[in-house]
Amino acid sequence: MYRFLLTPRWWGINVFVLLAIPFCIFMGSWQLSRFEDRVQDHRDAGEQATAAKTDPARPLAELLPVDKQTSGKQTTAKGRYGKQLLVPGRELDDKRGFYVLTLLRTDDGRALPVVRGWLPGAADPSKAPAAPTGEVTVTGALQASETPGSNGVPAAGGLPAGQTGAISSAALVNLVPYDVYDAWVTLAKADAGMKAVPAAAPADTGLDLKAFQNLGYTGEWFVFAGFVVFMWFRLIRREVEFAQDAELGLVEDDGEDTDASTTADNTKVSASPTA
């Protein structure tokens, strides 16, 4: 009854099923591993942020370039404050406001963007306190340059003079007359009248939409594998039912390669009148 499984048409179906099932399982397992990696990165980032609060601050040069391991670490830098900019559209404690960003001119000639604090409301230069004069030593959490359009950073341009949408060397190099570090620092203690901006987690370490997309894709691939198995058994059952109906003469055979077609033909020949 199941000899039809050896026909050319069913060989193709069987090979497809044998290849599709392990492929779906492999893809589902890979997506699950991606989700688990993101969960682990999230845990590591949390532990790193907790440890960074108690670790001693290290010189800036020792922590560059910024990566997942150095992001959020406490660092120190010396220099003199220069140009000041405002970063609008930033939220803190569920309130909308702006960052006060001041460029720290270091001894090597480059400038380090320093977020001195956050203020509520619309970005207004008159609200931002002036930066301290003379040589200063800043201490704060090291952060990687922001990317417009990610992590809540606005991608729209056309801001008024004295404002920037993203804290990044690519954006700031067009606004200041000196080279800028590919990093920035948020002060551990904000200057007078402002709130300190907490360090953000490194990119791709949070349980964001991408992480749960990986989890959703995991389920989809395993469902696909189950669907392939279901359809394979459903097609077999349909073929068997057709063969049984053909043997009973309940259906006309359509000429497909089945045992039922052979049996039906033999029955017709034996039933026809002889010459």
Backbone hydrogen bonds in HBPLUS format (Angstrom, degrees):
<---DONOR---> <-ACCEPTOR-->    atom                        ^
c    i                          cat <-CA-CA->   ^        H-A-AA   ^      H-
h    n   atom  resd res      DA  || num        DHA   H-A  angle D-A-AA Bond
n    s   type  num  typ     dist DA aas  dist angle  dist       angle   num
A0005-LEU N   A0002-TYR O   3.13 MM   3  5.86 165.8  2.15 117.4 121.6     1
A0006-LEU N   A0003-ARG O   3.01 MM   3  5.74 168.4  2.02 121.7 125.4     2
A0007-THR N   A0004-PHE O   3.10 MM   3  5.33 167.6  2.12 111.3 114.4     3
A0011-TRP N   A0007-THR O   2.87 MM   4  6.12 142.4  2.01 153.0 165.3     4
A0012-GLY N   A0008-PRO O   3.18 MM   4  6.48 155.9  2.24 148.9 152.7     5
A0013-ILE N   A0009-ARG O   3.24 MM   4  6.61 155.2  2.31 140.5 147.1     6
A0014-ASN N   A0010-TRP O   2.81 MM   4  5.93 165.2  1.83 149.4 153.5     7
A0015-VAL N   A0011-TRP O   2.94 MM   4  6.11 161.0  1.98 150.2 155.0     8
A0016-PHE N   A0012-GLY O   3.05 MM   4  6.20 160.4  2.08 145.6 151.2     9
A0017-VAL N   A0013-ILE O   3.00 MM   4  6.28 160.3  2.04 151.6 156.6    10
A0018-LEU N   A0014-ASN O   2.92 MM   4  6.15 162.1  1.95 151.0 155.9    11
A0019-LEU N   A0015-VAL O   3.00 MM   4  6.21 142.1  2.15 146.1 155.6    12
A0020-ALA N   A0016-PHE O   2.78 MM   4  5.87 157.1  1.83 152.3 159.7    13
A0021-ILE N   A0017-VAL O   3.11 MM   4  6.05 171.2  2.12 152.9 153.7    14
A0023-PHE N   A0019-LEU O   3.29 MM   4  6.29 150.9  2.38 140.4 148.9    15
A0024-CYS N   A0020-ALA O   2.91 MM   4  6.08 162.2  1.94 154.5 158.4    16
A0025-ILE N   A0021-ILE O   3.00 MM   4  6.24 162.1  2.03 155.0 160.3    17
A0026-PHE N   A0022-PRO O   2.82 MM   4  5.93 157.3  1.88 145.0 151.3    18
A0027-MET N   A0023-PHE O   2.93 MM   4  6.16 166.1  1.95 153.3 156.5    19
A0028-GLY N   A0024-CYS O   2.89 MM   4  6.03 157.8  1.94 147.0 153.6    20
A0029-SER N   A0025-ILE O   2.90 MM   4  6.04 158.3  1.95 147.4 153.4    21
A0030-TRP N   A0026-PHE O   2.87 MM   4  6.10 152.7  1.95 147.9 156.0    22
A0031-GLN N   A0027-MET O   2.97 MM   4  6.19 161.7  2.00 149.0 153.1    23
A0032-LEU N   A0028-GLY O   2.97 MM   4  6.17 152.1  2.05 143.7 151.8    24
A0033-SER N   A0029-SER O   2.91 MM   4  6.16 151.1  2.00 144.6 152.2    25
A0034-ARG N   A0030-TRP O   2.99 MM   4  6.30 146.9  2.10 144.7 153.9    26
A0035-PHE N   A0031-GLN O   3.06 MM   4  6.38 153.2  2.14 144.9 151.4    27
A0036-GLU N   A0032-LEU O   2.91 MM   4  6.21 159.3  1.95 149.8 155.7    28
A0037-ASP N   A0033-SER O   2.86 MM   4  6.05 149.6  1.95 143.2 151.5    29
A0038-ARG N   A0034-ARG O   3.07 MM   4  6.33 152.4  2.15 144.0 150.7    30
A0039-VAL N   A0035-PHE O   2.95 MM   4  6.27 151.6  2.03 147.9 156.2    31
A0040-GLN N   A0036-GLU O   2.92 MM   4  6.16 157.9  1.97 146.7 152.6    32
A0041-ASP N   A0037-ASP O   2.83 MM   4  6.07 156.3  1.89 146.6 153.7    33
A0042-HIS N   A0038-ARG O   2.89 MM   4  6.06 149.7  1.98 141.2 149.4    34
A0043-ARG N   A0039-VAL O   3.00 MM   4  6.33 153.5  2.07 146.2 152.9    35
A0044-ASP N   A0040-GLN O   2.83 MM   4  6.10 165.1  1.85 153.8 158.2    36
A0045-ALA N   A0041-ASP O   2.80 MM   4  5.96 156.3  1.86 146.5 153.3    37
A0046-GLY N   A0042-HIS O   3.02 MM   4  6.23 152.0  2.10 142.3 149.6    38
A0047-GLU N   A0043-ARG O   2.92 MM   4  6.23 161.6  1.96 154.4 159.1    39
A0048-GLN N   A0044-ASP O   2.78 MM   4  5.94 154.7  1.84 148.0 156.1    40
A0049-ALA N   A0045-ALA O   2.87 MM   4  6.03 153.6  1.94 143.8 150.5    41
A0050-THR N   A0046-GLY O   3.05 MM   4  6.27 154.0  2.12 144.3 151.1    42
A0051-ALA N   A0047-GLU O   2.93 MM   4  6.15 160.2  1.97 147.9 153.5    43
A0052-ALA N   A0048-GLN O   2.83 MM   4  5.94 146.9  1.94 144.4 153.9    44
A0054-THR N   A0051-ALA O   3.10 MM   3  5.57 145.0  2.22 109.5 118.7    45
A0055-ASP N   A0051-ALA O   2.93 MM   4  6.07 137.9  2.11 151.1 164.3    46
A0058-ARG N   A0074-GLN O   3.04 MM  16  6.42 159.9  2.08 133.8 132.3    47
A0076-THR N   A0058-ARG O   3.01 MM  18  6.02 141.5  2.16 135.4 138.7    48
A0062-GLU N   A0059-PRO O   3.11 MM   3  5.67 142.6  2.26 113.1 122.5    49
A0060-LEU N   A0076-THR O   3.24 MM  16  5.87 135.7  2.45 172.9 160.5    50
A0063-LEU N   A0060-LEU O   3.04 MM   3  5.52 154.4  2.10 115.3 122.9    51
A0071-SER N   A0067-ASP O   2.84 MM   4  5.71 145.1  1.97 157.2 164.6    52
A0073-LYS N   A0070-THR O   3.07 MM   3  5.47 164.0  2.09 132.3 134.5    53
A0072-GLY N   A0142-LEU O   2.72 MM  70  5.05 166.0  1.73 152.5 156.4    54
A0142-LEU N   A0073-LYS O   2.86 MM  69  5.57 162.3  1.89 152.8 156.6    55
A0075-THR N   A0140-GLY O   2.82 MM  65  5.67 158.6  1.86 160.2 165.4    56
A0140-GLY N   A0075-THR O   3.09 MM  65  5.67 157.2  2.15 153.6 160.8    57
A0077-ALA N   A0138-VAL O   3.10 MM  61  5.50 146.7  2.22 145.0 152.2    58
A0138-VAL N   A0077-ALA O   2.89 MM  61  5.50 159.6  1.93 165.8 166.3    59
A0079-GLY N   A0136-VAL O   3.07 MM  57  5.68 149.7  2.16 156.9 164.6    60
A0136-VAL N   A0079-GLY O   2.82 MM  57  5.68 165.8  1.84 167.3 170.7    61
A0080-ARG N   A0105-ARG O   2.92 MM  25  5.12 150.2  2.01 137.4 143.3    62
A0105-ARG N   A0080-ARG O   2.74 MM  25  5.12 160.7  1.77 150.5 145.9    63
A0082-GLY N   A0103-LEU O   2.68 MM  21  5.30 154.5  1.74 165.7 173.8    64
A0103-LEU N   A0083-LYS O   2.96 MM  20  5.59 172.5  1.96 166.8 168.5    65
A0085-LEU N   A0101-LEU O   2.67 MM  16  5.12 169.8  1.68 164.2 167.7    66
A0101-LEU N   A0085-LEU O   2.87 MM  16  5.12 156.4  1.93 157.1 159.7    67
A0086-LEU N   A0162-GLY O   2.96 MM  76  6.35 152.4  2.04 144.5 152.9    68
A0164-THR N   A0086-LEU O   2.99 MM  78  6.41 149.3  2.08 159.7 165.9    69
A0087-VAL N   A0099-TYR O   2.99 MM  12  4.88 161.5  2.03 136.7 139.8    70
A0099-TYR N   A0087-VAL O   2.92 MM  12  4.88 155.9  1.98 134.9 137.1    71
A0090-ARG N   A0097-GLY O   2.97 MM   7  5.26 157.9  2.02 134.2 134.3    72
A0097-GLY N   A0090-ARG O   2.73 MM   7  5.26 145.3  1.85 140.5 152.4    73
A0092-LEU N   A0095-LYS O   2.86 MM   3  5.34 152.2  1.93 148.2 156.9    74
A0095-LYS N   A0092-LEU O   3.06 MM   3  5.34 148.3  2.16 106.7 116.1    75
A0121-GLY N   A0096-ARG O   3.03 MM  25  6.15 153.3  2.10 149.4 140.8    76
A0098-PHE N   A0119-LEU O   2.86 MM  21  5.57 153.9  1.93 158.6 167.4    77
A0119-LEU N   A0098-PHE O   2.96 MM  21  5.57 160.4  1.99 158.3 164.6    78
A0100-VAL N   A0117-GLY O   2.96 MM  17  5.63 157.1  2.02 157.8 157.5    79
A0116-ARG N   A0100-VAL O   2.90 MM  16  5.74 146.4  2.02 170.4 178.6    80
A0102-THR N   A0114-VAL O   2.87 MM  12  5.30 168.9  1.89 152.3 152.6    81
A0114-VAL N   A0102-THR O   2.94 MM  12  5.30 151.1  2.02 138.1 147.6    82
A0104-LEU N   A0112-LEU O   2.87 MM   8  4.94 168.5  1.89 132.8 136.8    83
A0112-LEU N   A0104-LEU O   2.83 MM   8  4.94 158.2  1.88 135.2 139.3    84
A0106-THR N   A0110-ARG O   2.96 MM   4  5.81 173.3  1.96 173.6 174.4    85
A0109-GLY N   A0106-THR O   3.14 MM   3  5.65 162.5  2.17 117.0 120.0    86
A0111-ALA N   A0179-ASP O   2.83 MM  68  6.18 148.1  1.93 142.1 152.0    87
A0181-TYR N   A0111-ALA O   2.95 MM  70  6.12 162.6  1.98 158.3 159.5    88
A0185-VAL N   A0113-PRO O   2.95 MM  72  6.41 157.1  2.00 156.1 163.4    89
A0115-VAL N   A0185-VAL O   2.77 MM  70  6.18 162.8  1.79 161.7 167.1    90
A0187-LEU N   A0115-VAL O   3.18 MM  72  6.30 168.0  2.20 157.8 159.5    91
A0191-ASP N   A0116-ARG O   3.18 MM  75  5.92 152.4  2.26 150.2 158.5    92
A0118-TRP N   A0195-LYS O   2.78 MM  77  5.07 133.9  1.99 133.2 148.2    93
A0195-LYS N   A0118-TRP O   3.13 MM  77  5.07 168.4  2.15 139.0 141.6    94
A0127-LYS N   A0124-ASP O   2.96 MM   3  5.54 151.7  2.04 118.1 126.1    95
A0128-ALA N   A0125-PRO O   3.28 MM   3  5.33 134.5  2.50  97.3 108.7    96
A0188-ALA N   A0139-THR O   3.10 MM  49  6.30 169.8  2.11 140.7 139.7    97
A0141-ALA N   A0186-THR O   2.98 MM  45  5.41 143.0  2.12 155.8 148.3    98
A0186-THR N   A0141-ALA O   3.12 MM  45  5.41 155.7  2.18 143.1 148.5    99
A0143-GLN N   A0184-TRP O   2.77 MM  41  5.25 149.7  1.86 166.8 165.6   100
A0184-TRP N   A0143-GLN O   2.98 MM  41  5.25 153.4  2.06 144.3 147.8   101
A0146-GLU N   A0167-ILE O   2.94 MM  21  5.48 171.0  1.95 138.1 139.1   102
A0150-SER N   A0147-THR O   3.20 MM   3  5.88 146.6  2.32 148.9 147.2   103
A0149-GLY N   A0153-VAL O   2.81 MM   4  5.31 150.0  1.90 133.3 142.6   104
A0153-VAL N   A0150-SER O   2.94 MM   3  5.44 164.2  1.97 118.7 123.7   105
A0163-GLN N   A0160-PRO O   3.26 MM   3  5.91 133.0  2.50 143.2 141.4   106
A0172-LEU N   A0168-SER O   2.93 MM   4  6.10 164.5  1.95 156.7 161.7   107
A0173-VAL N   A0169-SER O   2.98 MM   4  5.74 146.8  2.09 143.0 148.5   108
A0175-LEU N   A0172-LEU O   2.83 MM   3  5.02 156.5  1.88 109.6 117.7   109
A0176-VAL N   A0172-LEU O   3.09 MM   4  6.23 132.7  2.32 162.2 172.4   110
A0194-MET N   A0191-ASP O   3.19 MM   3  5.97 151.4  2.27 149.1 149.9   111
A0211-ALA N   A0208-ASP O   3.11 MM   3  5.44 123.6  2.45 103.5 116.5   112
A0212-PHE N   A0208-ASP O   3.38 MM   4  6.81 159.1  2.42 152.6 157.0   113
A0213-GLN N   A0209-LEU O   2.86 MM   4  6.07 135.4  2.06 143.9 157.5   114
A0214-ASN N   A0210-LYS O   3.03 MM   4  6.35 151.6  2.12 146.2 152.0   115
A0215-LEU N   A0211-ALA O   3.23 MM   4  6.64 150.8  2.32 139.9 147.6   116
A0216-GLY N   A0212-PHE O   2.90 MM   4  6.10 152.6  1.98 139.1 146.6   117
A0217-TYR N   A0213-GLN O   2.82 MM   4  6.07 158.6  1.86 154.4 159.9   118
A0218-THR N   A0214-ASN O   2.99 MM   4  6.20 144.3  2.12 141.3 151.0   119
A0219-GLY N   A0215-LEU O   3.28 MM   4  6.65 158.8  2.32 148.0 150.8   120
A0220-GLU N   A0216-GLY O   3.06 MM   4  6.36 156.1  2.11 146.8 154.0   121
A0221-TRP N   A0217-TYR O   2.98 MM   4  6.20 163.6  2.01 154.4 156.6   122
A0222-PHE N   A0218-THR O   3.21 MM   4  6.50 161.6  2.25 151.7 156.5   123
A0223-VAL N   A0219-GLY O   2.92 MM   4  6.10 150.2  2.01 147.0 156.0   124
A0224-PHE N   A0220-GLU O   2.86 MM   4  6.15 152.3  1.94 148.5 156.4   125
A0225-ALA N   A0221-TRP O   3.04 MM   4  6.36 153.6  2.11 144.1 150.5   126
A0226-GLY N   A0222-PHE O   3.05 MM   4  6.33 160.6  2.09 146.1 150.7   127
A0227-PHE N   A0223-VAL O   2.83 MM   4  6.05 149.0  1.93 148.1 157.5   128
A0228-VAL N   A0224-PHE O   2.93 MM   4  6.22 153.2  2.00 151.0 157.0   129
A0229-VAL N   A0225-ALA O   3.19 MM   4  6.51 162.5  2.23 149.4 153.1   130
A0230-PHE N   A0226-GLY O   2.93 MM   4  6.12 161.1  1.97 146.5 152.3   131
A0231-MET N   A0227-PHE O   2.89 MM   4  6.08 165.8  1.91 153.3 156.1   132
A0232-TRP N   A0228-VAL O   2.97 MM   4  6.13 150.4  2.06 145.2 153.7   133
A0233-PHE N   A0229-VAL O   3.07 MM   4  6.37 169.0  2.09 157.6 158.5   134
A0234-ARG N   A0230-PHE O   2.90 MM   4  6.08 150.0  1.99 144.5 154.3   135
A0235-LEU N   A0231-MET O   2.86 MM   4  6.02 153.4  1.93 145.8 151.4   136
A0236-ILE N   A0232-TRP O   3.03 MM   4  6.31 157.3  2.09 148.3 154.8   137
A0237-ARG N   A0233-PHE O   2.93 MM   4  6.11 165.6  1.95 149.1 153.0   138
A0238-ARG N   A0234-ARG O   2.99 MM   4  6.15 152.8  2.07 141.4 149.0   139
A0239-GLU N   A0235-LEU O   2.93 MM   4  6.16 153.9  2.00 146.1 152.8   140
A0240-VAL N   A0236-ILE O   2.91 MM   4  6.20 159.6  1.95 155.6 161.0   141
A0241-GLU N   A0237-ARG O   2.92 MM   4  6.08 162.3  1.95 148.3 153.3   142
A0242-PHE N   A0238-ARG O   2.96 MM   4  6.15 151.1  2.05 142.9 150.7   143
A0243-ALA N   A0239-GLU O   2.96 MM   4  6.23 155.9  2.02 146.2 152.6   144
A0244-GLN N   A0240-VAL O   2.90 MM   4  6.19 160.6  1.94 154.3 159.4   145
A0245-ASP N   A0241-GLU O   2.94 MM   4  6.15 158.6  1.99 146.0 151.9   146
A0246-ALA N   A0242-PHE O   2.86 MM   4  6.06 151.0  1.94 146.1 154.6   147
A0247-GLU N   A0243-ALA O   2.96 MM   4  6.23 152.2  2.04 147.3 154.2   148
A0248-LEU N   A0244-GLN O   3.14 MM   4  6.38 144.6  2.27 141.3 150.5   149
A0250-LEU N   A0245-ASP O   2.83 MM   5  5.09 154.3  1.89 158.9 154.2   150
A0249-GLY N   A0246-ALA O   3.08 MM   3  4.92 152.8  2.16  97.0 105.4   151
A0258-THR N   A0256-GLU O   2.95 MM   2  5.88 116.5  2.36 114.6  97.9   152
A0263-THR N   A0259-ASP O   3.09 MM   4  6.37 162.5  2.12 153.0 157.5   153
A0264-ALA N   A0260-ALA O   2.92 MM   4  6.10 160.6  1.96 151.1 156.4   154
A0265-ASP N   A0261-SER O   3.02 MM   4  6.18 158.0  2.07 146.4 151.8   155
A0266-ASN N   A0262-THR O   3.08 MM   4  6.32 161.3  2.12 149.7 154.3   156
A0267-THR N   A0263-THR O   3.07 MM   4  6.30 149.3  2.17 144.5 152.8   157
A0268-LYS N   A0264-ALA O   3.08 MM   4  6.37 155.6  2.14 148.1 153.9   158
A0269-VAL N   A0265-ASP O   3.02 MM   4  6.30 156.5  2.07 151.2 157.4   159
A0270-SER N   A0266-ASN O   3.10 MM   4  6.26 166.7  2.12 148.1 151.2   160
A0271-ALA N   A0267-THR O   3.09 MM   4  6.17 139.1  2.26 140.7 151.5   161
A0272-SER N   A0269-VAL O   3.28 MM   3  5.38 148.2  2.39 101.0 109.7   162
